[in-house]
């Protein structure tokens, strides 16, 4: 009988730990980082080599993290997704990796900040627009100020190619974040 009581106490302690706000943030960040690595691979297998540029699957995890957990989580998801994706799959290429990292961190920061002032849809639209403007400035500086190669990266081309991904973001990200916030009983910090 005493063993059963101890088992129940341990079980209740685990439930208490997992219901803790900090634990939810940590576990959610880790899971979204994993999704940020797995989702691009799935898209590449199902839709071909250019699926990443078309459907922007790595962006999804970062944007959901920004709306659900905030700036720190979204930035961690951005960085870990890009780095672990490269280490495990070779994508993005080493030449593209720093640019992809910068792009995702820009979106993580902007969406987290906008989401403090506006609803998720307005925040996401503002992030998509302003994020690409800021990213254009980064590319301009990389090329013209620092003399770095761009490896054929073009913001206008990426926008045109990524329209299906942008549509998926607009349709899915606010909805998924809302469900996660409700189910996890979170409020974005």
Backbone torsions as a table, in degrees:
resi	resn	phi	psi	omega
1	UNK	NA	-42.3	179.6
2	UNK	-61.7	-37.3	177.9
3	UNK	-63.9	-39.0	179.7
4	UNK	-65.6	-40.5	178.2
5	UNK	-63.8	-44.0	178.4
6	UNK	-62.9	-40.2	178.9
7	UNK	-63.4	-42.0	178.5
8	UNK	-65.3	-41.5	178.1
9	UNK	-61.5	-43.7	178.0
10	UNK	-63.8	-41.8	179.3
11	UNK	-63.2	-44.5	178.2
12	UNK	-63.9	-36.8	178.2
13	UNK	-63.6	-41.4	178.0
14	UNK	-63.3	-44.1	177.1
15	UNK	-60.9	-42.0	178.9
16	UNK	-62.2	-44.4	179.6
17	UNK	-63.4	-46.2	-177.5
18	UNK	-70.4	-21.7	177.8
19	UNK	-86.7	-8.8	177.6
20	UNK	-64.8	137.2	-177.5
21	UNK	-57.3	-45.3	-178.8
22	UNK	-63.1	-40.5	178.6
23	UNK	-63.0	-40.0	178.2
24	UNK	-61.8	-41.3	178.9
25	UNK	-64.7	-45.2	-178.2
26	UNK	-65.8	-49.5	-179.3
27	UNK	-63.9	-43.6	178.2
28	UNK	-60.9	-41.5	179.1
29	UNK	-64.5	-43.2	178.8
30	UNK	-63.8	-45.4	179.8
31	UNK	-63.6	-42.7	178.4
32	UNK	-67.5	-32.4	174.7
33	UNK	-63.5	-42.4	176.5
34	UNK	-63.1	-40.4	176.9
35	UNK	-64.8	-37.3	178.0
36	UNK	-63.2	-24.8	176.2
37	UNK	-88.7	-44.2	-174.2
38	UNK	-73.3	-41.4	-174.3
39	UNK	-60.4	-45.5	177.4
40	UNK	-60.4	-38.8	179.3
41	UNK	-62.6	-43.7	178.7
42	UNK	-61.2	-45.1	179.1
43	UNK	-62.1	-41.0	179.8
44	UNK	-65.0	-39.9	179.3
45	UNK	-67.4	-43.5	-176.4
46	UNK	-79.8	-34.8	-171.1
47	UNK	-120.5	2.3	174.7
48	UNK	99.9	178.9	-172.1
49	UNK	-62.9	-31.0	-177.4
50	UNK	-93.0	8.1	-176.5
51	UNK	-61.9	-34.6	-179.9
52	UNK	-62.1	-46.4	-179.8
53	UNK	-68.9	-28.5	-177.8
54	UNK	-83.6	-46.8	-172.1
55	UNK	-102.0	-9.1	175.7
56	UNK	50.2	49.5	-174.0
57	UNK	-65.3	-32.3	-179.5
58	UNK	-67.9	-30.4	178.8
59	UNK	-61.8	-34.0	-175.1
60	UNK	-57.9	-48.6	-178.6
61	UNK	-62.6	-40.6	-179.1
62	UNK	-65.8	-45.7	-178.1
63	UNK	-66.6	-39.5	176.9
64	UNK	-64.3	-42.1	177.8
65	UNK	-61.1	-41.1	-179.7
66	UNK	-62.6	-43.7	-178.5
67	UNK	-76.7	-26.4	-176.1
68	UNK	-93.3	-48.6	-171.7
69	UNK	-112.8	-16.7	177.1
70	UNK	101.3	-169.2	-167.2
71	UNK	-65.5	-44.1	-177.2
72	UNK	-65.2	-48.6	179.9
73	UNK	-61.0	-47.0	-177.4
74	UNK	-63.2	-37.8	178.8
75	UNK	-68.6	-40.3	176.4
76	UNK	-63.9	-43.9	178.5
77	UNK	-61.2	-43.1	179.1
78	UNK	-59.6	-52.6	-177.1
79	UNK	-65.4	-47.7	-177.0
80	UNK	-68.6	-35.9	179.3
81	UNK	-62.7	-47.1	-178.6
82	UNK	-66.0	-48.0	-175.6
83	UNK	-67.5	-48.7	-179.2
84	UNK	-69.2	-33.1	175.6
85	UNK	-61.8	-44.4	177.8
86	UNK	-62.4	-46.6	-177.3
87	UNK	-65.0	-36.0	-176.2
88	UNK	-90.2	-30.8	-173.5
89	UNK	-125.2	-11.7	-176.3
90	UNK	80.3	6.9	178.7
91	UNK	-121.0	137.4	-4.9
92	UNK	-68.7	166.2	179.0
93	UNK	-60.7	158.8	-179.6
94	UNK	-59.0	-36.4	178.9
95	UNK	-66.6	-35.0	-177.1
96	UNK	-86.8	-20.8	-173.7
97	UNK	-52.6	-50.9	-177.9
98	UNK	-63.2	-35.6	179.8
99	UNK	-68.4	-41.3	178.7
100	UNK	-65.5	-41.1	178.4
101	UNK	-61.1	-48.0	179.2
102	UNK	-61.6	-44.4	-179.4
103	UNK	-59.9	-47.5	-177.8
104	UNK	-69.0	-35.9	177.1
105	UNK	-66.2	-38.9	175.8
106	UNK	-57.5	-48.4	-179.9
107	UNK	-64.3	-39.7	179.6
108	UNK	-60.0	-47.4	-177.5
109	UNK	-68.3	-49.3	-177.3
110	UNK	-61.4	-48.1	-177.0
111	UNK	-65.3	-38.9	177.5
112	UNK	-61.7	-42.1	-179.9
113	UNK	-70.8	-46.3	179.5
114	UNK	-61.6	-36.0	-176.5
115	UNK	-67.0	-16.8	175.4
116	UNK	-74.9	-23.8	-174.9
117	UNK	-108.1	-30.4	-172.1
118	UNK	-127.3	168.4	176.1
119	UNK	-70.8	168.1	-172.1
120	UNK	-62.9	-35.4	-178.9
121	UNK	-69.4	-47.0	178.2
122	UNK	-62.7	-42.9	179.1
123	UNK	-60.3	-43.9	-179.0
124	UNK	-65.9	-43.7	178.7
125	UNK	-63.0	-45.6	178.4
126	UNK	-60.8	-40.0	179.2
127	UNK	-65.9	-43.5	179.9
128	UNK	-60.9	-42.8	-178.7
129	UNK	-74.2	-57.3	-176.4
130	UNK	-66.7	-34.6	178.2
131	UNK	-58.9	-40.7	179.3
132	UNK	-72.7	-31.7	176.0
133	UNK	-67.1	-47.0	178.8
134	UNK	-62.7	-43.6	179.2
135	UNK	-61.6	-37.5	175.8
136	UNK	-60.4	-41.6	177.6
137	UNK	-63.3	-39.2	177.6
138	UNK	-63.2	-45.9	178.6
139	UNK	-62.6	-42.7	178.7
140	UNK	-59.2	-46.4	179.3
141	UNK	-63.6	-41.9	-179.5
142	UNK	-60.6	-40.9	-176.8
143	UNK	-80.0	-53.7	-168.3
144	UNK	-90.2	-26.2	-179.2
145	UNK	-97.2	-46.6	-176.3
146	UNK	-96.5	-9.3	177.6
147	UNK	68.3	23.2	-179.8
148	UNK	-80.2	149.1	175.9
149	UNK	-74.1	149.0	-179.7
150	UNK	-102.2	-8.7	178.9
151	UNK	56.7	37.0	175.8
152	UNK	77.2	13.4	-179.8
153	UNK	-75.4	128.6	177.6
154	UNK	-133.4	125.8	-179.0
155	UNK	-63.4	-44.0	-179.4
156	UNK	-62.7	-42.5	179.0
157	UNK	-65.5	-39.6	179.9
158	UNK	-67.1	-33.9	176.4
159	UNK	-65.5	-47.7	-178.8
160	UNK	-63.0	-45.0	-179.6
161	UNK	-67.7	-35.3	-174.0
162	UNK	-89.0	8.8	-179.8
163	UNK	-55.8	-43.4	176.6
164	UNK	-59.8	-38.8	178.5
165	UNK	-66.5	-39.8	178.0
166	UNK	-63.3	-40.0	178.2
167	UNK	-64.5	-40.7	176.8
168	UNK	-62.5	-43.3	179.0
169	UNK	-58.1	-49.0	-177.9
170	UNK	-64.1	-35.9	-178.5
171	UNK	-79.2	-37.5	-168.9
172	UNK	-103.3	-40.1	-169.7
173	UNK	-61.2	-51.2	-180.0
174	UNK	-61.9	-37.3	179.8
175	UNK	-65.3	-48.5	-179.9
176	UNK	-62.1	-44.0	179.8
177	UNK	-63.1	-39.6	179.0
178	UNK	-63.3	-45.9	179.1
179	UNK	-62.4	-44.0	179.5
180	UNK	-62.6	-44.2	179.5
181	UNK	-61.8	-41.0	179.8
182	UNK	-68.2	-46.0	-176.6
183	UNK	-70.0	-36.4	-179.1
184	UNK	-88.6	-4.6	-178.4
185	UNK	55.3	52.4	-180.0
186	UNK	-110.0	159.0	169.1
187	UNK	-133.6	125.6	-176.2
188	UNK	-58.5	132.6	178.1
189	UNK	-83.4	NA	NA
